[in-house]
Amino acid sequence: MTKPARSGLLVSSRADLLDTLYEAPCNAEAWAQFLEKLVSATQSRSARMLVMDRHAETVLSSLKHNIDDSAHQQYVTHYVNACPWRPELKHKLPGHLYSTFLDFSCQQAAFYRTEFYNDWARQQDIHHGVCGTVWQDEDYTVQLLIQRTGGQGHYSREETADINDLISHVRRAIRLQTQISAMEHQRQGLQDTLNIQAQPFLLLTGQGRIVHLTDDARLLLEQHPLATLQRGQLCLLDPRLQGQLITLLRQVTLPNTALVGAGGVISLPGDHSPPLRCLISPLRHEHSRHSLWSHYQEPLAILYLHDLTTDVLIDQDSLMQLFELSEAEARVATDISRGLSPQQIAARHNLSVHTVRTQLKAVFQKTGTSRQSELAKLVLTAPLTKRWRRPPLSLKTSA
């Protein structure tokens, strides 16, 4: 087959490709534009980028240009692993693309006899390609594939080298995207951890002076018969409860961080309503550096308010993962945190009290707690102990 001459294939398009590529980490739409321009510049039929697992066996997300949606879906769910070049590609060095015509042991005649060609590629008029791993770390493998029709001919050594001149820039763009995504994930994680909008809370000194008070927390305290806000102080009108409050505040704001207590729970009984639960915890050192409160020199306590007339939303899947609980154990831990007794839990789920107590005992063991109030505090303040998890690497998912 005679191929048209293509000298300096990417010369005129290189600057535009690089501009688009380096826009991609901050603009997901630019990845699609990059593939479109890459197909045009290399006189190809189509292209795709695949974000896969570390072993390059499962497509986690994908981006494609000039491939029908249904055909692409068939590819990512099955034909990606039926491709005759894939086993060999896993052993080729990352950071380069390879010509399917020149760099693989599967010759063109053998390719035309494969399931991949006869059941999928033939319908797409895909005969040739360059493909390779452009990024790989401990979690992900990213592969880039560009295809041509039979009439367009295969990629020569020179053309493959031209395309490979771009791959170092593709790698840098992906690295930038992972770094930007990580910073955004951490920023969102901090916001979720502080839970400012979702949960009423106060920030207090060890003497009970209010440093910060959310509007919904103010409303709950002003409506409760046993609580009052006087001259910037939180005061409980029951002397015994006020003593417990000050004791816990002092324990969690000790100057010596090695001696800081874990905090505790105080329940404020209502006249004819469920109690208002106060969860006192240390404001962890890394959170105290947050810009809202960084100018306070003394240690602070955070006090969460839980109105038991309002349902508490607890992510049971996260609870199961965090403490390695079974589904039944996570359900018991959630109900205890909502203020239910073992007897009420048993009745609610049509279980025996003995079964619930057995499950609760297992929860105590796995969470390192020994009392229901301690377990409730641990679960209800779990947002403060969430571990940062790496965000998933995604270009722009299209399948």
N, C-alpha and C positions, 0 to 999 in steps of 0.2 A: 504494500500500500504506500502511495506517495504522500508524503506529508508536506504541507505548505511551510515555507521558510519563516521562522520567527526569530529574528535577531533582536536582542535586547528587549525581551518580552515585556518586562515591567518598568522599563526606564521612564516612560512618559507618565505612568500612573503611580510611581513609587511615592512621591511626596503626598499625593492625595490619600493613598492607602495608609501611610503612616499617620497623617492627621486624623483620619477616621479611627484608626486603631488606638491611638492614645486618648481619644475622647471616650472610648468604650468603658473604661473603669468607672466613670461618673455618669455615663448615659448608656443604659442597656440597649437602647435602640441602635446605637452605633455598631454593635456587633453584627446585627443583620445587614447594615449598610456596608460593613467591611467585607462580609461574604459576597454580597452582590457585586461590589467593585472588584473583588478578587477574581470572581468568575469571569467578569468582562475583561479584565486585564490579562488573564491567562488564556483567553479564548476557549473557555471550558463550557460544559453543559450545566453543572450544578456543584454545590459544595455543602458541607455540613460540619458542625463541631459537636462533639459528644462529650459530655461530662459523665464519667463512668466511675465505678468503684475502683479501689486500689489495684485490683487484679484485672481490670478491663474486661469484665464479664457482663456487667449489668449497666444499662444506660440510665442514669439518674435524672438528667435533663439534657436537652438538645436544642440545637439551632440549625436551621437549614435554609438554603436558597434554591428555588426552582425545582423543588421536589413536591409532588402532590401530597397533601396531608395524609390521606389514607395509605399511600405507598410508603410514606415515611414512618407512619405508625407500625406498619407491617415490618419495616426494617428494624426499628428499635426493639420490637418485642420478640423477633425471631431471627430475621435474616442477618442481623449484625454478627451473630455467632456462626452463621452458615457461610459467611464470606471466606473464600479459600485462602486469602492472605492473612487472616486474623491470627492463626496460631503462630505463624512465622513473625508477624509484626510484634508480638509480645517480647521477642528475643532481640529485636533491633534496638539500637541505642536511641533514647529519647532526644528530642531537640532537633530532629531532622524529618523531612518527608522523603518517601521512597517511591520510585516509579514502579507501578504494578507490572509493567511490561518488561522492565530491565532488572529489577532488584529482588524479585521473588522467584522461588523455585517452580511455582505453578505457571506453566507456559500458557500462551494464549489459546492454543488448541484445547488444552485440558480445562481451561477456564470455561470454554463454551460447552463443556459437558457437565458442569456443576449444577447442583440444585439452585445455588445462588443466582447464576445467570439465567437459567431456563425458567425458574419460577418467579424471579423478581427483576433482575437487571435488564433482561431482554425487553420487558414491557416499558422500561424507562429509557431504552436505547443507550444504556451505559456499557461501555466496552473497555475503557481505560481509566486510570486514576493515578494520583499521588496521595499517599496517606502516611501518617506517622503520629507519634506521641509528642505533643508540643509542651505538655506540662505533666508532672507527676510528683506527688508528695505522699505523706503517710496515709492520706485518706482518699485522694482522688487521682484519676488519670484523665487527662483531656486530650482527645484526638481530633485532628483536622484531616478531612478527606475532600479532595476535589476530583471531579469526574468529567470525562469526555465521551462523546459518542464515537461510533466506529468511523464516521466520516471525518471527524476532527483529528483522528490519529492519536498515537500515544505520546506521552511526555518524554522528551529527549533528555539526555544528561544535562545539556545546557539549560533547558527550561526548568528542570528540577532544581538545578543549582540556583537559578534566578529566584525561584519561589523560596528556597531555603534561606536566601539572604534576608527574608522577612521574618523568619521563625524566631530569631532572638528577640525581635520587637513584640511578637505575639506573646512570648513568654513573659516579657516585662509587663505587658499590659495585664495579663492574667495575675501576675504577682501584685501589681498595684490594686487590682480589683479585690483580691483576697485581703489585702491590708486595709483598704477602705471599708470593706464589708465588716471586717473584724472590729474596727473602731466604731462603726455605727451600731454593731451588735452590742458592744460594751456600753455605749451610751444609752441604748434602749434598756439594757439589762440593769443599769444603775437606776434609771427611772422606774422600772418595774420593781426593783428591790426596795426603793424608798416608798413605792406604792402611794404616792402623795394623793392622787385623785381617787383611788379606789377604796381607801380605808381611812376612817377617822383616826387621827393621832395627835399627840402633843409631844413636844420636846421640852424636857424639864432639867433643871439643875438638881444637884443632890439635896437641896433645901426645899424643892418643890416650886421654885420660881419658873414661870412659863416663858420659854424662849420662842416657841412657835406653836400655833394652835390653828388647826384647820376649821373651816366654817361649820362643817358637819359635826366635828368634835365639840365645838362650842355649843351647838344646839342640843346635843345629847346631854351635856353636863348641866346646862341651864335648866333643862326640863326634869332633871333627876332630883328627888327630894333630899338625897344624902350628899349631894355635891354642890359646891359653890366656887365661883371664881372671884377672888377678892384681892385687889391691888396687885394683880399680876401673879397671884399664887393659886394653885389648886388646893382646895381644902375639902376634906371629907368630914361631915358633921358627926359621924360616929367616932369617938376618940380611939376606939380599938382599931378601926379601919384606917384612921389617920396615922396611927402609930405604925401599922403595917406598911402603909404607903411610904412614909419617910424612911423606914428601915430598908425597904427594897431600893428606893432611890439612892440611898447612901452606898448600898452594896454594889450597885452597878455603875457608880461614878467614882470609884476609888482611884486616886492618882496612880497607884501601882497597878498597871494593867494585868500583871500576873495574878493579882488577888481579886480582880473584878468578878462579882457574882453573876450568875446566869439570869437572875431576875425571878419573877414569880407572877402569880395571878391573884387579883383581888376581885371579889364579886360584890357589887353594890345591890342589895335587894331592893326591889320596887314595892310600892304599896299594893297594887293589884296587877302586876306585870312581871315577866321574867326578869332576872337580875341583869344589870349592865356589867359586863366583864371587862376588867382592866388588866392588860398584859404589859408588864414592865420589863424592859430589856435594855442592855447597854447599847448606846449608839456606837456601832463598831467603828474602830479607828479609821478604816478606809472610807467610811461614809461620812465621817465628821469633817473630812477634807472637802466635801462638796461645797460649791461656791456659796450656797445659801447660808451656811453656818460656819464657814472656815475661819471667820474672825473671832469666834468664841474660843477662849483659851482653856476654859475648864471643861472637864468631861461632862457629857450630856447623857440623859436617859431618854428612850423613846417609849411612849405609853400608847398602846393601841386600845381603842374602844370597840367592843363587840356588843352590839345591841342584839340580844337573842330573839327579839321579835322579827328580826331580819335574817333571812337565810344566809348562811356563810358559804361562799363559793370556794370550794377546794378542788383542785385538780387531782383526782384520785390516781390517774395514770402517773403523774409526776411523783406522787406520794409513794406509789408502789416501786418506782425506779429508785427513788432517793434512799428508801430504807429497806428495799428488797422485801416488800410485803406482798402477800397474796391478795387477790381481789377482795376476799372476805375480810382479811385483816385491815386492809385500807378502808373498807366500809365502816368497820368498827371504830377505827381511829378517827374517821371523819365525824361519825355520830357523837363520839365522846367530846370532840372539839366543839360540837354544836350544843353541848350542854345536856345531852341525853344520858340517862343512867343505863347500866347493863339490862335492867328489867325492861326499860322502854325500848331499847334496841332490839331485845328479843321479841317483844310484841310487834314491833314495827316490821320486822323481817320474818316473822313466823318461825322463830328459832327458840330453842330452850335457853334458859339463863345460863346453864352449865356450858353450852356451846359458846355463847358470847364471852363468858369469863375465860374459857380456854383460849379463844382467839385474842382476847385482850392481853392475856399473859404472854402470848407470843409477840404481840405488838410491843409490850414493855421491854421484852428481851432484845428485840431487833432495834428499837429506838433508843435504848439505854435509859429509859425512864422507869419509874416505879410507882407513880401515882397518876390518877386521872387528870388532876389539875396540871401536873408537870407535862403530861402527854399533850393536853390541850394547848398549853403554851408553846410547845415545840412545833406543833402542826400549824397553829395560827400565826406564828412568826416565821414560818418556813420561807417566805419571800426573802428574808434577810440572809438565809443560808443557801440560797440557790447558787450553784456553781455556774460560772460562765462556760457556755458551750460554744464551740466553733460553729459559725453559721454555715449552712450548706453552700457550696460553690455552685453558682448558677449563672449562666450567661443569660440568654432570654429563652425561656422554655417555650417550645412550640410543639411538643408532642407529649 
